[in-house]
Amino acid sequence: MTVLPDDGLSLAAEFPDATHEQWQRLVEGVLRKSGKEVSGEAAEDALSTKLEDGLTTRPLYTAPATAEDTGLDGSAGFPGFAPFVRGGRPEGNAAAGWDVRQRLLGTDPVRVNEAVLGDLENGVTSLWLTVGSGGLPVDALPRALDGVYLDLAPVCLDAGAEYADAARALLRLYGERGVAPEAARASLGADPLGHEARTGEALDLADAAALAARASAGWPGVRALTVDALPYHEAGGSAGEELGLSLATGVAYLRALAEAGLSTEAALGQLEFRYAATADQFLTIAKLRAARRLWARVAEACGAPEAGAQRQHAVTSPVMMSRRDPWVNMLRTTIACMAAGVGGAEAVTVLPFDHELGLPDAFARRIARNTSTILLEESHLARVIDPAGGSYYVERLTDELAHAAWEFFQSLEKAGGLAAALRSGLVADRLAATWAERSKKLAKRREPITGVSEFPLLSEKPLVREPAPPRPTGGLPRVRRDEAYEALRARSDAHLAATGARPRIFLAALGPAAAHTARATFTSNLFQAGGIEPVHDPVSVDPRTAAAAYAASGADGMAVLCSSDALYEEQAEAVAAALRAAGATTVFLAGRPGTAEASVDEYVFAGCDAVAVLSSVLDRMGVQA
């Protein structure tokens, strides 16, 4: 029997060091088997992914030759010390976890109060209230917070143009409830530029600065201003654009606070930043880390480097939420919440899975708050500060994202600052261009939406919720990933209501299952994404049986051939002719364009513009837009 050496667990000691070039050669071999003849850097490029902001994700990250620009040389520092990449507080979230901040919508103070008390009794640690237009009346704030221990539960206000009235009401309520100013913890939510981005209505920054001066002078645990980046995220902005716009907002507020007489340190202490957390976990982690690094640079330029710790409130992205198959949103928000916590956000809001359908019900709010509870109490995500720190990928992505955001921020400053950029249309045009590019990926299903563009369930029963209060409009648009597919599904739903059946397309599967399953599954998913029901023979068809199978399917003039290239060569022409004889006006082929070109009319394939194809098919089926 071989006796293993007691070498201190040097598991790789006897293995020769592999090189990057050797790994690339192995990749070349794998790609060659799939028909791609590439070598060296090109092989690695073939596995790389283009991101927004001009960034690229490589398939492998290793220790760089020089680490100065990646944080791997120790420049990321330590939590609580500039540049705060690894966290704004020395203890991070390790002591008590992140603040579980629940958002509460609604106009009835009694119902809001019931939700508030239920949330606080079951794991929520702070409240985010919509007040004023589209939310609670300002004078109803005391009733909505009845029974709340305001010295224990921080309150975050979102009051739009009525932020001054809402802030005064909350501060007055603290006095009436006997909460000492030093014991109060709140975010008053003044965000004039965010309001302008949402509504197009310009507000005077001087009023917000005066509120900040009051908070700074007498309420040490209260922050008056919120730098909300969600309006830009919801308008289709990239992560880098979201960061750049938040910097421009923060700098504009610092200038206004300085004019109001606040010191740089006091002004920095009056801001809280709000960012979107998406299901792209690494990008979210890097975004929050980059945000802290960028704001530390601003603080350094203002002469207060040690006061530049950015306080962050992360909110699971509304853009990523789907209205169809909304249960999948629970998975999306879980990943986003995890990324926000790992990324070091001090407060995290998980939007309920039915957020886009109306007012969330009690079950949805329960799942939202329990998401954080599980990640904190069972997964122990907060035990280690910045657990992603030191990852070659995360450090590189943090650095590259910070540089992209800083470049955009500088362009905003050159344009005269954020207010001028908003009013000139610069911001709207930039975000619209970014969203247009992303929309192409969504339309081609290069960015899949599970339950919507991939594996949709046409038979699902829609969830119905009480309508939510209207959201502010008039400024930047609000986009959603599912919007193009939602419009197609709405057409199908209306057709179903009018005729009793969904539009149908016949899938002509040729040959054995091994030959047609992959393309039949692809095709079925594609057409269901547009609300079109795929119908196919239980086994498969051939030139003799195709006509009868099509006639029995109830299809609306359309059919798709699904099989292997070899069987297309043998059967496509005869099957297509049989389908046309049975009434099919258009015959598609699932496969590469040019295959059996003389036999078919159109093609569906990976990377085709699914939205354009589906819209065209619905038009030709007579389904009203």
C-alpha positions, 0 to 999 in steps of 0.5 A: 500500500502506498503511504502518502507523504505528510507534506502539509497538504501540498496537494499540487506540489508534484504537478507542473505549473500550467500556463495560460497558453496551455489552457488556450490550446485545450480551449482550441481543441474543444472549440474545434469539435464544435466547428470553430477553427480559432487559436490563441487569443481568438479562442479565448475571445470566442468564449468572452461576453460583451457587456454594456459600457464597453466592457467584456467578460473573459472566460478566465481571470488569473493574477495580472502581471501588475495589479495596480489597476485592479485592487489586487495590490492592496489598493482596495484597502480595508473596510471603513478606510478610504477608498472604501471599496471593501465597505464603508464601515469597519464592521461591514454587515458582519455585526448585525447583517444588512438593514432589511428595508421593506417598501410600502405602497398604498394610500390608506393609512390604516391598511399601510399601518397593518402592513407596517406592523406585520413587517416589523414583527416578522424580520423587517428592520426599517420602513420605506414609505411613499408619501404625498402624490401617489402615496400616503397623504402627508397628514396621515403619516402619524396614523400609518406609523401608529404603534411603531417604536420610532427609536428602533425602526428607521423610516425612509421617506419617498415624497417626491415634490412634497419632501419638505412637508413630509420631512417636517411631518416626520420630525414633528412626529418624533417630537410628539412620540418622545423620540430624542433627536439623537435617537432618531434614524431616518432618511428624509428622501429629498431628491430634487434631481431624481424628481426631475428625472422622473417627472420633468419638474425642476425643484429648487435645490436650496430647499433641500439644502436647507432641510439638510442643514436642519438635519445636520444641526440637530438630528445626527442620525438623520440624512436629508438627501437621497441620491436615487439612481433608480430613475436612470436604471429604469430608463434603460441605463447601464451599470456604468451610466447608473454610477456616473449619474449618481456621481453627478447627482451627488456632486450637485448636492454637495455644491448646494449644501456648501452654498447653504453653509455646511462643511464638506464633512457634514454635507457628505454625511447628509447623502444616502445613495440608492442603486438597483441590484439585478440578477447579474450577481457579479455586475451588482457586486462590482457596481456597489464596490465601484460606487464606493470607490468613485464616491471616495474619489469625489470626497478626496477631491473635496478635501475630505477623504476620510468622510467619503464612505458612501451609505448605500441602499440597494433595491432589487431591480424593477426592470428585471421583474416579469409580469408573466410567470411572476413566481420566477421573480422570487428567484431573481430577487433572491440572487439580487439580494444576495449580490447586494449583501455581498456587495456591501449595501447597508440597506437592502429592499427586496421588491415583492414578486408581484410588484409589477402587477399592482399592490403586493399582497401579504404573501408576496411581502412575506416572501420578500422580507424572508429572502433577506432573513434566509440569506442572513440567518441560514446562508450567513452571507454577512459573516464575512466582510466583502467576501468577493474581494480578491476575486480576480474577476470581481476586482477587474470588473470593479476597476473597469466599471469604475473607469467607465462610470468616471468617464461618463460622469466627467462628460456630464460635468463638461455638459454643465452638470446633471440638471443641464444634462437632463434639460438638454436631453443628453441623459435621455438620449444616452439612456435611450441608445443604451436601451435600444441596444439592449432591446436588440439582445432581448428581441433576439433572446440573447438575453433570455427572460425565463418564463417569458422569452424562454420556457413560457407557460401559455396555460398559466392563470394570470395573477390579479392584484389591486391596482397600485397608486399611479407612478410619477410620469413626465420625465424619463421613460420606465422600461421593462425587460419583458415589454416587447413580449408582454405586448405580443402576449396581450395580443394573444390574450385578446384573441383568446378572449374573442375567439376562444382559442389562441393563435396556433402554428403547426410543428412538423417534426420529421424523423426520430426524436433524436433528430427533431427534439432540439429544434422542436423545443427551440421552436416551441419556446420561441412561438409561445413567447409570442402567445402562439400555441405550437401544435404537433403530431404526437410522434412525427410526420413524413410526406405521407402524413403531413397534410392530415396532421396539419389539417387536424391541428387547427393551425392558422396558416403557418407551419414549421419544419423541425429536424436535422439538416440531413432529414431536411435534405431528404424530406423538406421539399415533399413535406413542405409541398404537402403542408401547402396543399393542406392550406399552409400559407407560410412554411418556416424551417427551424435551422440555418438560413439557406437550408432547403432554400427552395422548399421553405419561405422563412427561417427561425434560428438562434439569434433571429429577431424573435420579436419581429418574427412573432409580430409578423406571424401574428399580423398574418394570422389576423391577430389584432395589435 
